Structures are given as C-alpha cells and as structure tokens.
C-alpha cells in the first residue's frame, strides 16, 4: 500500500518539493491557457456590454475564495484523520448555497444601484450564485481524488481546483450574461 508523502518545507529538500509541486502547476498553466480561450468565447457579450467584464475578476475571486476555504479545512482534517467525505459534502454544499445566496443578493443590489440595469444586476448576481454554489464541490472532489491517488492534496489540490473553478466561473458567468444581455 502506497503511503502519501506529505510536503514539509521545514524538512523536505528543495529538489523534492519542486518535483512535488511542479506537475500541478504545469496542469494549472495548461488549463489557464484554456481559460483564456474560454473567455474569448464570450467576445460578443463583452464587446456589447463592457460592464460584464468589470465583474469577471470579482466573480472568479469569490468562487476561488470559497473553494480555498473548503479545501484548506478538508485537507487539514484529512491529515489528522478527522475527515469524512460524505459529511463534508453535505455541510459544504449547504454552506456554499447560503454563501452563494448572500453574495448573490448583495451583488445584485450593488450592481443595480451602480449601473441602474436590472438585466446586468440579474446576470452578475446569478453568475455569482452559480459559481459560488459549485466552489465547495469542486474543492472537495479534487481534494478527495488526490487523496485517493495517494498524492498530497495540500500540494496539488490548490492549483488544480483553482483553475477548474476559474474555468467554471468564466463559463457560468459568460453563459448567463450572454443569455440575459444578448
């Protein structure tokens, strides 16, 4: 049975840390290029409604932040042996829903006041909701799969889950904005 080798910056040699970290970062780089391609697919909505672009970093950040919280706590509990995937899946799905609901409502009001555009407000708030509600699921699934593959999820999970979440955020927001604003 293969045991997971955990990265420890205090004791692990630099060359070993590079071998542990670089593969997931290369995957992230590759998927990041794909993310740029995905963003370009929404050129029409972006060129006709430049305001849509104002919210891309914000939506991507919020989803990533929620995912990182989930992933950090789950990874920590995996290491201590306290993690139960099914319990985390239920709790984090509920947390994601309520955080997404609150964030979506807040951004709807701010966007409506700022731009006086109900359609833009709806697109941004639904995009925010959709991306945040999925973030804990992406974080948990990526972390669990890495754990099952005997790979330290603290090393590889962040870069992989983040770029997947970023791509999902761009697609969700882009499709919603296109459907509502075009």
C-alpha positions as CSV (number, residue, x, y, z in Angstrom):
1,X,0.0,0.0,0.0
2,X,1.4,3.4,-1.1
3,X,1.6,5.9,1.7
4,X,1.1,9.6,0.9
5,X,4.3,11.6,1.1
6,X,3.4,15.0,2.6
7,X,5.4,18.1,1.6
8,X,7.1,19.7,4.6
9,X,9.0,22.8,3.8
10,X,11.0,22.5,7.0
11,X,12.5,19.1,6.2
12,X,11.9,18.2,2.6
13,X,14.8,19.1,0.2
14,X,14.1,21.7,-2.4
15,X,14.5,19.3,-5.3
16,X,11.9,17.0,-3.9
17,X,9.5,20.0,-3.3
18,X,10.0,21.0,-6.9
19,X,9.1,17.5,-8.1
20,X,6.0,17.5,-5.8
21,X,4.8,21.0,-6.8
22,X,5.7,21.5,-10.4
23,X,3.3,18.9,-12.0
24,X,0.1,20.5,-10.6
25,X,1.4,23.9,-11.6
26,X,2.0,22.7,-15.2
27,X,-1.5,21.4,-15.2
28,X,-2.7,24.8,-13.9
29,X,-0.7,26.6,-16.6
30,X,-2.2,24.5,-19.3
31,X,-5.7,24.9,-18.0
32,X,-5.1,28.6,-17.5
33,X,-4.4,28.9,-21.3
34,X,-7.6,27.1,-21.9
35,X,-9.3,29.6,-19.6
36,X,-8.1,32.4,-21.8
37,X,-9.6,30.7,-24.8
38,X,-12.9,30.2,-22.9
39,X,-13.0,33.9,-22.0
40,X,-12.6,34.8,-25.7
41,X,-15.7,32.7,-26.5
42,X,-17.7,35.4,-24.8
43,X,-16.4,38.2,-27.0
44,X,-19.9,39.2,-28.2
45,X,-21.4,39.9,-24.8
46,X,-18.2,41.5,-23.6
47,X,-18.0,43.8,-26.6
48,X,-21.6,44.9,-26.4
49,X,-21.7,45.1,-22.6
50,X,-18.3,46.1,-21.3
51,X,-19.8,46.3,-17.8
52,X,-19.8,42.5,-17.8
53,X,-16.0,42.5,-17.8
54,X,-15.9,44.6,-14.7
55,X,-17.2,41.7,-12.6
56,X,-15.1,38.8,-14.0
57,X,-12.3,39.2,-11.5
58,X,-14.7,39.6,-8.7
59,X,-16.8,36.5,-9.6
60,X,-13.7,34.4,-10.2
61,X,-12.2,35.5,-6.9
62,X,-15.2,34.9,-4.8
63,X,-15.7,31.4,-6.1
64,X,-12.0,30.6,-5.6
65,X,-12.0,32.1,-2.1
66,X,-15.0,29.9,-1.1
67,X,-13.3,26.8,-2.6
68,X,-10.0,27.5,-0.9
69,X,-11.7,27.7,2.5
70,X,-13.4,24.4,1.9
71,X,-10.2,22.8,0.6
72,X,-8.0,24.1,3.3
73,X,-10.2,22.8,6.1
74,X,-10.8,19.5,4.4
75,X,-7.1,18.9,3.7
76,X,-6.2,19.7,7.2
77,X,-8.8,17.2,8.5
78,X,-7.6,14.6,6.1
79,X,-4.1,14.8,7.5
80,X,-5.4,14.4,11.0
81,X,-7.8,11.6,10.1
82,X,-10.9,13.5,11.1
83,X,-12.3,14.0,7.6
84,X,-15.4,12.2,6.4
85,X,-16.1,13.0,2.7
86,X,-19.9,12.4,2.9
87,X,-20.3,14.7,5.9
88,X,-18.2,17.4,4.3
89,X,-20.1,17.1,1.0
90,X,-23.4,17.7,2.8
91,X,-22.2,20.5,5.1
92,X,-20.1,22.3,2.4
93,X,-22.9,22.1,-0.1
94,X,-25.2,23.8,2.4
95,X,-22.5,26.4,3.3
96,X,-21.9,27.0,-0.4
97,X,-25.6,27.5,-1.1
98,X,-26.1,30.0,1.7
99,X,-22.8,31.9,1.0
100,X,-23.8,32.0,-2.7
101,X,-27.3,33.3,-1.8
102,X,-26.0,36.0,0.4
103,X,-23.3,37.0,-2.1
104,X,-25.7,37.0,-5.0
105,X,-28.2,39.2,-3.2
106,X,-25.5,41.7,-2.1
107,X,-24.0,42.0,-5.5
108,X,-27.5,42.3,-7.1
109,X,-28.3,45.4,-5.0
110,X,-24.8,46.9,-5.6
111,X,-24.9,46.3,-9.3
112,X,-28.5,47.7,-9.6
113,X,-27.6,50.9,-7.7
114,X,-24.3,51.3,-9.6
115,X,-25.5,50.7,-13.2
116,X,-29.3,51.0,-12.9
117,X,-29.6,48.0,-15.1
118,X,-31.8,45.2,-13.9
119,X,-30.5,42.8,-16.6
120,X,-26.9,43.4,-15.7
121,X,-27.8,43.0,-12.0
122,X,-29.5,39.7,-12.7
123,X,-26.6,38.4,-14.8
124,X,-24.0,39.3,-12.2
125,X,-26.0,38.0,-9.3
126,X,-26.9,34.7,-11.0
127,X,-23.3,34.3,-12.1
128,X,-22.0,34.9,-8.6
129,X,-24.6,32.5,-7.2
130,X,-23.8,29.8,-9.7
131,X,-20.0,29.9,-9.3
132,X,-20.0,30.1,-5.5
133,X,-22.5,27.2,-5.1
134,X,-20.2,24.9,-7.1
135,X,-16.9,26.0,-5.5
136,X,-17.1,23.7,-2.4
137,X,-18.0,20.8,-4.5
138,X,-15.0,21.3,-6.9
139,X,-12.7,21.8,-3.9
140,X,-13.9,18.6,-2.2
141,X,-13.9,16.4,-5.2
142,X,-10.4,17.4,-6.4
143,X,-9.0,17.0,-2.9
144,X,-10.6,13.6,-2.4
145,X,-9.4,12.4,-5.8
146,X,-5.9,13.4,-5.0
147,X,-6.1,11.7,-1.6
148,X,-7.4,8.5,-3.2
149,X,-4.5,8.7,-5.7
150,X,-2.0,9.0,-2.8
151,X,-1.0,12.5,-3.7
152,X,-0.6,15.2,-1.1
153,X,-3.7,17.3,-1.7
154,X,-2.1,20.3,0.1
155,X,0.5,20.5,-2.7
156,X,-1.6,19.7,-5.8
157,X,-5.1,20.4,-4.8
158,X,-5.0,24.2,-4.7
159,X,-3.6,24.8,-8.2
160,X,-5.8,22.2,-9.9
161,X,-9.0,23.0,-8.0
162,X,-8.5,26.8,-8.5
163,X,-8.0,26.6,-12.3
164,X,-11.0,24.2,-12.6
165,X,-13.1,26.6,-10.5
166,X,-11.8,29.6,-12.5
167,X,-12.8,27.9,-15.8
168,X,-16.3,27.0,-14.4
169,X,-16.7,30.6,-13.2
170,X,-15.9,32.1,-16.6
171,X,-18.2,29.6,-18.4
172,X,-21.1,30.0,-15.9
173,X,-20.9,33.8,-15.8
174,X,-20.3,34.0,-19.6
175,X,-23.3,31.8,-20.5
176,X,-25.6,33.6,-18.0
177,X,-24.5,37.1,-19.2
178,X,-24.9,36.0,-22.8
179,X,-28.4,34.6,-22.2
180,X,-29.6,37.6,-20.3
181,X,-27.9,40.5,-22.1
182,X,-27.7,39.4,-25.8
